[in-house]
Amino acid sequence: MNNVIEISNLTKKYKNFLLDNISFSVPGGFVSGFIGENGAGKTTTLKLILGMVMKDGGSINLFGKPADEVSLKEDIGVLFEQPYYQEDWTAIDIEKAICPFYKRWSSTNFHQYLERFSLNPKQKYKTMSHGMKIKLGMAVTLAHDAKLLLFDEPTSGLDPVGREEILGIFQDYMVEENRTIFFSTHITGDLEKIADYITYIKDGKIVFSGLKDELIDRYCLVRGGAGDLPQSKRKQILGLREHPGGFDGMIEIKNIAGFSANVITETVSLDDIMVRMSKEVEK
């Protein structure tokens, strides 16, 4: 399995934030999600991959080449949370401005996506809703046959129907071989539907990078009554919350032995993992 993105010892220092010597890879041919709290370093990492900001250390390779090689732009599609175009432009104007930069630009595909998203090609950008702007940006991103799609919060601000529509587009895009999606999101339910791999960043450090199911299968939720928490288990429970009726938290499945039969275990979600790990830091 070839890695489309390879990041090694990447560092970026800001006054109040440090992207701390992170390393991870994104395998080709899969959908990979990038999760973490606001301010954890997701957008900074994506901007570094795209050369939008300068790194302070480390290396970034795309398709086995240094990320700053100009020839790579043909194979990369990018969409951040809010695409920015001239306010008075229509979709037709945007196509005229952008298509010369891509040898594989397909006007047919672009207009098919506009139709699929129910976008009027003559409507001015400034009159579009946030959701319409996201869909227009998606149409632009998908119109030049990119092999790697990089998205930052692509479903943010969309209603459930709109999010499902975008996820359907992702699934259609992945039907062809040698295509890869890497996208950050705080809507982890979207990742649980379509992602194969997860990279989890917390406070500028990589906590996990691997198969989504491997991360989810590592933990479970536990809850029990006031007398059901052995002293020996306290340090093993992440995000432990105690209340008059008992306790709840998250624990690695390998440490599950030792509780009473009254303790209930439940499957975790990606949301559960992020919330419980966040509470652990707050202790």
Secondary structure, 3 states (H helix, E strand, C coil): CCEEEEEEEEEEECCCCEEEEEEEEEECCCEEEEECCCCCCHHHHHHHHCCCCCCCEEEEEECCEECCCHHHHHHEEEECCCCCCCCCCEHHHHHHHHHHHCCCCCHHHHHHHHHHCCCCCCCEHHHCCHHHHHHHHHHHHHCCCCCEEEEECCCCCCCHHHHHHHHHHHHHHCCCCCCEEEEECCCHHHHHHHCCEEEEEECCEEEEEEEHHHHHCCEEEEEECCCCCCHHHHHHEEEEEEECCEEEEEEEHHHCCCCCCCCEEEECCHHHHHHHHHHHHHC
